[in-house]
């Protein structure tokens, strides 16, 4: 059980850092701006898949955390 929770924490940290790098980046794939937060920041169409994949990773992490099987 303890090992599964450590793996869940590792998944959470790795997926979160990767998502942060992708959302904060300014690559050619970012797409058009959906809404602006400030003059130099906003939500782009390329951020949507990153957020959806981050949510899927968090759901897997929670499922692993709650798994009681031996």
Buried (B, 14 or more C-beta within 10 A) or exposed (E): EEEBBEEBEEBBEEBBEBBEEBBEEEEEEBEEEEEEEEEEEBBBEBBEEBEEBBEEBBEBBEEBBEEEEE
